[in-house]
Amino acid sequence: MKSLKQIIVLPLLLCGFILTAQKSKADIIKGIDKGYDKYASVAKQIWDYAEMGYQEYKSSATLIDLLSEEKFSIQKNVADIPTAFVAEYGSGGPVIAILGEFDALPGLSQKAQASKESAGGIGGHACGHHLFGTASSAAAIAVKNYIKANKIEATIRFYGTPAEEGGGAKVYMARAGLFDDVDAVIHWHPGASNDASEGAALANISAKFRFSGISSHAAAAPEKGRSALDGVEAMNYMVNMMREHVPQETRIHYVITDGGKAPNVIPDFAEVYYYSRHNRRDVVRDVFNRIVLAAEGAAKGTETEMSYEIVNGVHEMLPNTTLQKVMYENLKAIGGFEYTPSEKTFADQIAQSMGMSEADVATALEVQPYKSAGRAFGSTDVGDVSFVAPTVGLRTATWVPGTPAHSWQAVAAGGTSIGFKGMMVAARTMASTIIDLLDQPEYLRDAQNEFEKRRGADFKYVPLLGDRPPALDYRN
């Protein structure tokens, strides 16, 4: 008499079915965890490169190599951006996109230690994009394995998106139609806590204003000169007065990038770099136009000439509650991570550098309660993507709790196991969320309905940066 096992297995063999169990969500998460050493190594390599926006050739190539090894097809140089790429696996729908960033910030070189010391480079990953791109790659690979094991008709895409820090690559990629057939977009960002609430971001237009004057000896012949720096300073003065007369949520900031070279030479060239932000893109357009008027007035008053170049322009974030709640439930199920004693010692030292007695490391283990509406402080080119396809994101605790972004403390933690562990939380959560979207298509249907309702029936995507080509030299 045949055993029960024989009775079950023989028909499966005859039908050509796979004898091993199909991959489950739990299997996929275990697979991500097994890749910890590899993904930590990739993230550390990109952390070491610390390449600026649109100059991330080695960082981009590192992620391309990682995804190529996993049999993703690669399309390079998309949207006329040398470091932008799309990696794809699968066929048919639904199409799920995962965003991956990898640019660093200038002036923030830092060693992976708890005291401030430059690593000798020109910049550092003070926003954790080395973790961002790596975790997103890990999630894409995990979903690829799930699609393959379960023979699912679907497409997973990884979008390698450079220059988030002011370069706006995703805007050009959205303008080029690269997200037009996408059903859902997944992203994340490093942070100081674990949170999958509805995100928010400010719309932003940035531009460089350039003044040209006449050089002359500042003491011997000042009457013959016309100072380009005077033009910049007059503009700044008028814009600062304007702050009283804009909506209170508005943010305007600037830095003089070129103010001359010597005090006794009247500068014939000067440049100031402006950001204008608000949580509505129409208000940003109005504020920016008023900044331009101030620049024009400054040029007239100082008898100089002015030109400006829009460097970047991004939409505010369009939330999607349907997708957000799916992601939140997955983050809550996965949870954060515990600090080891050595990590706690490091964290306390980082906390003390910021005026705290010790680090509240329990925050890295907790998941923040869900909030239906977030307050925006910064800007991101993910905003444009969110107006082209339903988009959802999260943050995980890759920095010592209490650490602000764009700080040397963020760079330091991002180069340690604290950053790598937080990165893996993000990878697990994104992969788990996508698996739910593939297994329960009603989520994608409801998300699309919500997306169309929030955008409005007559919405047409128009980039705030116009038709200018990618600002590949904006960091020069």
Secondary structure, DSSP 8 states (H G I E B T S, - for coil): ---HHHHHHHHHHHHT--SS----HHHHHHHHHHTHHHHHHHHHHHHHH---TT--HHHHHHHHHHHHHTT-EEEESGGG-TT-EEEEEE-SS-EEEEEE----EET----SSSS----SSSEE-TT-HHHHHHHHHHHHHHHHHHHHHHT---EEEEEE---TTTT-HHHHHHHTTTTTT-SEEEEEEEESS-B-S-----EEEEEEEEEE-B--BTTT-GGG-B-HHHHHHHHHHHHHHHGGGS-TT-EEEEEEEE--S-TTB--SEEEEEEEEEESSHHHHHHHHHHHHHHHHHHHHHHT-EEEEEEEEEE------HHHHHHHHHHHHHH------HHHHHHHHHHHHHTT-SS--GGGGT------S-----S--THHHHHTTS-EEEEEEE-S-TT--SSSHHHHHHHTSHHHHHHHHHHHHHHHHHHHHHHH-THHHHHHHHHHHHHH-TT-----TTTT----TTTT-
